[in-house]
Amino acid sequence: MSVSETAYIDANVIIYHIFPLEASGAAHKKTVRLIMDVEEGKLKLAISTFTIGEIKATSKRLLAKALNRIPNEDELKKIADEVERTLSDWGVDIYDAERLITPARTLIITEAERIIDFSIPIKTTDDKWHMIGFADALAALFASKIPTKYFATFDVAFRGLKWSVTPMVLW
């Protein structure tokens, strides 16, 4: 990879970093490798506020799971600060999802449906079928509005993504 290449990062990459118990050992190692590529100048990372919203919702659920109760505001702020610090430390470019779609008057629902229509289900070695969901299609749409080449994710369903960004193999 050259330094000019950018990867849009999926919510699960940040989630697995902040909540390492949710990730397999392999996922953690692949995240470390991804960040090494960033630190070595081989790759730049980007994300949209849409995916940050996904991180916020998932973090809230995982924190409640870990605490076995509803997290309080201080606990949620601590996680939000960790997300912000991680994005900053990794040098992630943050794009406003609203602005990505507004100038071109993008019909986001129609475009997301097209992404799903063009993508294919993927069968894994454990005989399970996977397909990107609607939120996945929206994230892919936002990634396509940023000058990114790759979509870094642990979601195997993205192997079937047939759109303008290439899934980056982290699985």
N, C-alpha and C positions, 0 to 999 in steps of 0.2 A: 504494500500500500504506500502511496506517496502522501506527503504531508497535505496535499490539496484535497484529499478525500475526507468526506464528512459522513458520519453515521448518526442517524436519528436513534436515540435510545428509548427503548420501551420501558414502561413503568416497572416491569419485573426486574430489570437490571439494578435499579435503585433500591427496590424493595429487598432483593437478596443481599445487597450490601448492608442496608440498615438493620434488617432482620435476618442475620445469617442462619438462624435455626430453621428458617423456612426454605433454605436452599440446600441442595445436596452438596457434598464436597466438591464434585466436579463443577457445579455451577459457580461456587465460590472461586475456584481456581481459574475458571474462564473469565470471571469478572476481573480478577487480578491481572490476567493476561491482557484484557482489553484496556485496562487503565495503564499498564506498562506501555502499550502501543501509543496511548495518548501522551504519556510523559516523555516518550522517545521522539515525539513529533511525527509519528507515522499516521496519526488519525486525529481528527477533530470531532467533537461530539456536539449534537444539537438536540433540543427538546422543545415541545410547545407547551403552552399553559394548559392545554387539554390533557396532556399526559401527566403534567404535574397534579392536576385535579384527580386523575386516577390514582396517583401515588398517595395523595392525601386521604382518599376514601379507603384504600387498601390498608394504609398505615393505621387508620383509626380502628378498623376491624381487627387487625393483627395485635394491636396494643390491647384492645379489649379482651382478646383471646389470651394473651400472655398474663394479663392482670386478673382475668376472670371476673371483670366488672366493667362498667362504663368508665372510660378514662376521664380525668378531670382536665380543666383548661391548661394547667401548668404542664401536665404530661403530654398533652397534644402539642403544646407550643414547643416543648423539648424535641419532639419528633420533627415538627415543621422546621425548627432551627437546624436539625441534623440534615434534613433534605437540602435545605438552602446551602449549608456549609459543604455538603458533598458536591452539589452542582458547581459551586464556586471553586472548590479544590480541584475538580476535574476539568475546569475551564469550559464548562458546557455553555454553548450559546442558547439563550432562551428566547423563543419566538412567541409573540402574542397570537394565539389561535384565532381570535376575532379578526385581527388585521390580516392574517394569512388568507382569509376567505372574503373579506369585505371588498378590497379593491376590484377584484375580478367578478364580484357578485356571484361567487361560486355557489352552485346549488348543492350544498354539502350532503343532503340526504340522497339525492340522485347520484352524485359521484360515489358515495359510500356503497350504494346498491350496485353500481357498475363494478366497483372493486370486488365485491362479493361474487357477482356474476362471472367475472373473469378468473377468479381464483378457484382452485380445485381442492377437494378433500384429500387428506394425506393419511395413509395407513402406516402405523408404526410397527416395529417388530413384535410388540406385545399384542398384536391383532386389534388395536383400537384405531378408530377413525377420528381425525381432528380436522376442524375447519375454522378459519378465522371468523370471529364474531363481528357484530356491528361496531362495537367500540374499537376493535382492532382495525377495521376498515377505515374508521375516522382517523385513527392515529396514522395509518398509511397515507391517507389523503393529506394530512398536515405535513408529514414527512416529504411528500412529493412537492409541496409548495415551498420548501426550503431547498437550497442547493445541496441535497444529500444524495449520496450514492447508495448507502447501505441503511438497513433497518436492523439494529442490534437488539436481539430478543432471545429469551429462553423458551418462548412459546412455539412448540413444534408445528402448530397449525400454519405458521408463517412460511413453512417450506412450500406451501401451495399458493403463496402470494404471486400473482401475475400482474404486476403494476410497474410503475416507473422507478421504484426503489428495489434494491436486491436485498433479500433477507441475509443478514450476517450470521453465520453458523456459530451459535453459542451453545446449542443443545448437544 
